[in-house]
Amino acid sequence: MLAGPGPAAPYADPLWYSRESSLYYNVSHERLGREIRAYVDEFIAPFADEWEKDGYVSAEALQRHAMRGYAAVSIFPLSPEHVPLDIPLPGDGKDRISGVIWGLSCGNSIGCPPVLNYGTPEQKAQFLPDVYASRSKFCLGITEPNAGSDVAGIKTTAERKGDVYVVNGAKKWITNGIYADWCTAAVRTGGSGKGGISALIIPLKARGVTRKKMQNSGVNASSTYIEFDDAEVLIANLLGNENEGFEIVISDFNHERIWLATTSLRLARVCAEDSYNYAIECEVFGKKLYGSQVIRAKLSSIGRQIDPASAYMEQLVYWMMVAHRDQNPKLRKIRHHQMGGLIANLKVMAGRVLENVTHEAQQVLGGTGYNRAGKGARVEQISRDVRVMGVGGGSDEILTELALNQEVRFLSAMAKL
């Protein structure tokens, strides 16, 4: 029997934690889940509020995170030097902490895969070992002041002069950019549209690069504004071929959106746990809050939203791993493309589940859920972070259109076989 590490609150953990079997998990996942939960409880949760207020995660915490292997497993696909994991348990465990969790390894998780998937052997040897050891950090630079979900519309330019590119422009809302060493950036080296985009690894400590911490409504330990003013980057830092970088910079969107969905659903479970525990302890009008049918209906509704979305997420992650194991690189790429629309829909679904669940949890908690301290502190934090889930990785409006179009295209192609 699988015996998960979670608390005894309805919907606070995935069903496999308390049931006798699972299609996807085994005893090794159980052991890993317990290890991650203990790690988070000892080394992250007690300091999360301090890091969020300071706007950064301590260097000691980042080093410990790397030494335990969590920095490495945040990057998909995993390098051959590390043991493969099929299900996103590290995310499901550590994402119980909102806000600062983005500061631990999120930049690497989205900035490194283009290097891992498209870099030359020399580039991989230069950059990846230091990332796995937490000696350096990456971020992904796509979004600009006037270009977000429209990746083909980016304006930052890279003009080739001798053995360097001279980069000018700006990137905005860059996760972990404030303390990253390298930025895997989308830059314009050619004409308009996606055909003029290249992928360039930009050193963020180079002359001509300035960074400013952005103050957003949530996720305080993360967001950055980066400006490039005649910043010089070696030609050797080009990923792939010039003007062929569009596919490279968007290649990790499936993984990023899976991560966002996993995070949303785990945070929704945090809301379920804290609102339930409050309801069984708090007394209102002479009886426990849980004794109210209205409150129980809210808690039940929370479960009806979280568990189906989690089942869909697990199925898609399983399909992703099956696709990744395909020995034919061309077929592997096709399989991942075929899943793009499904994963886009998952990301939208999970974000909306979190938004709804956070609202219901705050209604159960009342004023306690509006306080940054005490029993409602975690839910209050999530209420400030939740909006990024509907925008980050592609806005809901863009992704719902993408999801339908890709599924229609896929079924039309299947009909012709």
C-alpha positions in Angstrom: 0.0 0.0 0.0 1.3 3.5 -0.8 1.2 5.7 2.2 1.9 9.3 1.3 3.5 11.9 3.5 0.6 14.3 3.6 -1.7 15.7 6.4 -5.1 14.2 7.2 -7.2 17.0 5.7 -9.6 16.4 2.8 -8.1 17.2 -0.7 -4.9 18.5 0.9 -2.9 15.9 -1.0 -3.2 13.8 -4.2 -5.4 10.7 -3.9 -2.5 8.3 -4.2 -1.2 9.5 -0.8 -4.1 7.7 0.9 -5.2 5.0 -1.5 -3.9 1.5 -2.1 -2.6 1.9 -5.6 -1.7 4.2 -8.4 -1.1 3.9 -12.1 1.9 6.3 -12.0 3.5 6.1 -8.6 5.3 3.4 -6.5 7.2 3.1 -3.2 10.1 5.1 -4.6 7.9 8.1 -5.2 6.5 7.7 -1.7 10.0 7.8 -0.2 10.9 10.9 -2.4 7.7 12.6 -1.4 8.5 12.2 2.3 12.1 13.4 1.8 10.9 16.5 -0.1 8.3 17.3 2.5 10.8 17.0 5.4 13.3 19.2 3.4 10.7 21.9 2.8 9.5 21.8 6.4 13.0 22.2 7.8 14.9 24.4 5.3 12.3 26.4 3.3 9.0 27.0 5.2 10.6 28.6 8.3 12.4 31.2 6.2 9.9 31.7 3.3 8.4 34.9 4.8 11.8 36.4 5.4 13.0 35.7 1.9 9.8 37.1 0.4 10.2 40.3 2.3 13.9 40.6 1.4 13.1 39.9 -2.3 15.6 37.0 -2.6 16.4 33.5 -1.4 19.6 33.3 0.6 22.8 32.0 -1.0 23.1 29.3 1.6 19.6 28.0 0.8 20.3 28.0 -3.0 23.5 26.0 -2.4 21.7 23.4 -0.2 19.0 23.1 -2.8 21.6 22.3 -5.5 23.6 19.9 -3.3 20.5 17.9 -2.7 19.9 17.6 -6.4 16.7 19.7 -6.6 18.3 22.4 -8.9 19.2 19.7 -11.4 15.8 17.9 -11.4 14.0 21.2 -12.1 15.5 21.1 -15.6 13.7 19.0 -18.2 14.8 16.8 -19.8 17.3 15.7 -17.1 20.9 15.4 -18.0 22.4 11.9 -18.4 24.3 12.4 -15.2 21.2 12.4 -13.1 18.6 9.7 -12.3 15.4 10.3 -14.3 12.1 11.0 -12.6 8.8 10.4 -14.4 6.4 12.4 -12.3 6.8 16.0 -11.1 7.0 15.1 -7.4 9.7 17.7 -6.6 7.4 20.4 -7.8 4.4 18.8 -6.0 6.3 18.8 -2.7 8.2 22.0 -2.7 5.4 24.1 -4.3 3.6 24.0 -1.0 5.4 27.3 -0.4 4.1 30.2 -2.5 6.1 33.2 -3.6 9.7 32.4 -2.9 9.6 29.0 -4.5 10.0 30.8 -7.8 13.4 32.1 -6.5 14.9 28.6 -5.8 15.2 27.2 -9.3 12.5 28.5 -11.6 15.0 30.5 -13.7 17.1 27.4 -14.3 14.0 25.3 -15.1 13.1 27.6 -18.0 16.4 29.1 -19.0 18.5 25.9 -19.2 16.4 23.5 -21.4 17.3 25.4 -24.6 21.0 24.9 -23.8 20.4 21.2 -22.9 18.3 20.5 -26.0 20.0 22.7 -28.6 23.5 23.5 -27.3 26.7 22.2 -28.8 28.7 19.8 -26.7 31.1 22.7 -25.9 28.2 24.9 -24.8 26.8 22.2 -22.5 30.2 21.5 -21.0 30.6 25.3 -20.4 27.3 26.1 -18.8 25.5 23.1 -17.3 27.9 21.7 -14.7 28.0 25.1 -12.9 24.2 25.3 -12.9 23.8 21.8 -11.4 26.3 22.8 -8.7 24.6 26.1 -8.1 27.7 28.0 -9.1 25.8 29.9 -11.7 22.1 30.5 -12.6 20.1 31.0 -15.7 16.9 32.9 -16.6 14.8 33.0 -19.8 14.5 36.3 -21.6 11.5 36.4 -23.9 8.9 38.9 -22.5 9.4 42.5 -23.3 7.6 45.7 -22.4 5.5 45.4 -25.6 5.8 41.7 -26.4 4.6 38.9 -24.2 2.5 36.0 -25.5 3.4 37.3 -29.0 6.9 35.9 -29.1 7.3 36.6 -32.8 6.9 40.3 -32.0 10.0 40.8 -29.8 12.1 44.0 -30.5 15.4 43.4 -28.8 18.1 43.4 -31.4 21.5 41.6 -31.8 23.7 43.0 -34.5 26.7 41.0 -35.5 30.0 42.9 -35.4 33.1 40.8 -35.8 33.2 38.0 -33.3 30.4 39.5 -31.1 26.7 40.4 -31.2 25.8 43.9 -30.0 22.5 43.6 -28.1 20.1 46.5 -27.5 16.6 46.4 -26.0 14.8 45.3 -22.9 13.3 42.3 -21.2 10.6 42.5 -18.6 9.1 40.3 -15.9 12.1 38.0 -16.2 11.9 35.3 -13.5 15.1 35.1 -11.4 16.8 37.7 -13.7 17.9 39.8 -10.7 20.5 37.2 -9.6 21.0 35.1 -12.7 24.4 35.0 -14.4 23.1 34.1 -17.8 20.0 34.8 -19.8 18.8 32.6 -22.7 17.3 35.4 -24.7 15.1 35.8 -27.8 16.8 38.5 -29.9 16.1 39.8 -33.4 19.0 39.2 -35.8 16.9 39.3 -39.0 13.7 40.7 -40.4 10.2 40.8 -38.8 8.3 37.8 -37.5 9.6 34.5 -36.2 12.0 34.0 -39.1 14.2 36.8 -37.8 14.7 35.5 -34.2 17.8 33.9 -32.8 18.5 32.4 -29.3 21.5 33.9 -27.6 23.1 33.2 -24.2 23.7 36.7 -22.7 26.1 37.2 -19.8 24.2 39.4 -17.3 27.3 40.8 -15.7 28.6 42.1 -18.9 29.1 45.8 -19.6 25.9 47.4 -21.0 23.5 45.1 -19.0 21.5 46.7 -16.2 18.9 45.0 -14.0 16.2 46.4 -11.8 14.0 44.5 -9.3 10.3 44.8 -10.2 7.7 45.3 -7.5 4.7 43.2 -8.5 1.6 42.3 -6.4 3.1 38.9 -5.7 6.1 36.6 -6.2 8.4 39.2 -4.8 11.5 37.1 -4.8 11.6 36.8 -8.6 10.7 39.4 -11.2 13.3 41.6 -13.0 13.5 44.3 -15.7 16.7 43.9 -17.8 18.1 46.5 -20.2 20.7 45.9 -22.9 22.7 49.0 -24.1 25.3 48.0 -26.6 26.0 44.8 -24.6 28.5 42.6 -26.3 28.0 38.8 -26.5 30.3 36.3 -28.1 29.2 34.6 -31.3 30.0 31.3 -29.6 27.0 32.0 -27.3 24.5 31.6 -30.2 22.2 28.6 -29.8 21.6 26.8 -33.1 21.7 28.8 -36.3 21.1 32.5 -36.7 17.4 33.5 -37.5 16.4 29.9 -36.4 15.9 30.6 -32.7 12.1 30.9 -32.5 11.6 27.1 -32.1 14.4 27.0 -29.6 13.1 29.7 -27.2 9.5 28.3 -27.3 10.6 24.6 -27.2 10.3 24.5 -23.4 6.8 26.0 -23.2 5.2 22.5 -22.6 7.5 21.9 -19.6 7.0 25.4 -18.2 3.2 25.1 -18.5 3.3 21.7 -16.8 5.3 23.3 -14.0 2.8 26.2 -13.6 -0.1 23.7 -13.6 1.6 21.5 -10.9 2.3 24.6 -8.8 -1.3 25.9 -9.1 -2.8 22.6 -8.0 -0.4 22.1 -5.1 -1.2 25.6 -3.9 -4.9 24.9 -4.3 -4.3 21.9 -1.9 -2.6 24.3 0.6 -5.8 26.3 0.5 -7.9 23.2 1.0 -5.8 22.1 4.0 -5.7 25.5 5.8 -9.4 26.3 5.2 -10.5 22.8 6.5 -8.3 23.0 9.6 -9.6 26.4 10.4 -13.2 25.3 9.9 -12.9 22.4 12.4 -11.2 24.6 15.0 -13.1 28.0 14.8 -16.4 28.5 16.6 -19.1 30.8 15.3 -22.4 31.4 17.0 -21.7 28.7 19.5 -20.7 25.9 17.2 -17.8 24.8 15.0 -17.6 26.5 11.6 -17.5 23.1 10.0 -21.0 22.4 11.4 -22.4 24.8 8.8 -23.7 23.1 5.7 -22.7 26.1 3.6 -19.0 25.8 4.8 -19.0 22.0 4.1 -20.4 22.7 0.6 -17.5 25.1 0.0 -14.9 22.5 1.1 -16.5 19.8 -1.0 -16.5 22.1 -4.0 -12.8 22.7 -3.5 -12.2 18.9 -3.8 -14.4 18.6 -6.9 -12.2 21.1 -8.7 -8.7 20.0 -7.5 -8.9 16.2 -8.0 -10.1 16.0 -11.6 -7.5 18.6 -12.7 -4.8 16.7 -10.9 -5.8 13.5 -12.7 -5.6 15.3 -16.1 -2.2 16.7 -15.1 -0.8 13.2 -14.2 -2.1 11.7 -17.4 -0.4 14.4 -19.5 2.9 14.2 -17.6 2.8 10.4 -18.2 2.3 11.0 -22.0 5.1 13.5 -22.0 7.5 10.9 -20.5 6.4 8.3 -23.0 7.0 10.7 -25.8 10.4 11.7 -24.4 11.5 8.0 -24.4 10.9 7.7 -28.1 14.3 6.8 -29.7 13.4 8.6 -32.9 14.2 12.3 -32.4 11.9 13.4 -35.2 8.9 11.4 -33.8 9.8 12.6 -30.3 9.5 16.2 -31.4 6.2 15.5 -33.2 4.8 13.8 -30.1 5.7 16.8 -27.9 4.1 19.2 -30.5 0.9 17.2 -30.5 0.6 17.7 -26.8 1.0 21.4 -26.9 -2.7 22.2 -27.0 -3.6 19.7 -24.3 -0.9 21.1 -21.9 -2.0 24.7 -22.7 -5.6 23.8 -21.6 -4.2 22.1 -18.5 -2.3 25.3 -17.5 -5.5 27.4 -18.0 -7.6 24.8 -16.1 -5.2 24.6 -13.1 -4.8 28.3 -12.8 -8.6 28.8 -12.8 -8.9 26.0 -10.2 -6.4 27.9 -8.0 -8.2 31.2 -8.4 -11.6 29.7 -7.5 -10.2 27.6 -4.6 -8.3 30.6 -3.2 -11.5 32.6 -3.2 -13.5 29.9 -1.4 -10.7 29.3 1.1 -10.6 33.0 2.0 -14.4 33.0 2.4 -14.1 30.2 4.9 -11.2 31.9 6.7 -12.9 35.3 6.8 -10.6 38.0 8.1 -8.0 35.4 9.0 -7.5 34.8 5.3 -6.8 38.5 4.7 -4.0 38.6 7.3 -0.3 38.1 6.4 0.3 36.4 9.7 -1.3 33.5 11.6 -3.5 30.6 10.4 -4.5 32.3 7.1 -1.0 33.6 6.1 -0.4 30.9 3.4 -3.7 31.5 1.8 -3.2 35.3 1.9 0.1 34.9 0.2 -1.4 32.7 -2.5 -4.1 35.3 -3.1 -1.4 37.8 -4.1 0.5 35.3 -6.2 -2.5 33.7 -8.0 -2.8 36.2 -10.9 0.6 35.3 -12.3 -0.8 31.8 -13.1 -3.3 33.3 -15.5 -0.6 35.3 -17.3 2.8 33.6 -16.9 3.7 31.1 -19.6 1.0 32.6 -21.9 -2.2 34.3 -20.9 -5.4 32.3 -20.6 -6.9 34.0 -23.6 -4.0 33.2 -25.8 -3.7 29.6 -24.6 -7.4 28.7 -25.0 -7.2 29.8 -28.6 -3.9 27.8 -29.0 -5.4 24.7 -27.4 -8.4 24.5 -29.7 -6.4 25.3 -32.9 -3.8 22.7 -32.2 -6.3 20.0 -31.4 -8.3 20.7 -34.6 -5.0 20.6 -36.6 -4.0 17.3 -34.9 -7.4 15.6 -35.5 -7.4 16.8 -39.1 -4.0 15.3 -39.7 -5.1 12.0 -38.1 -8.1 11.8 -40.3 -5.9 11.9 -43.4 -3.8 8.9 -42.3 
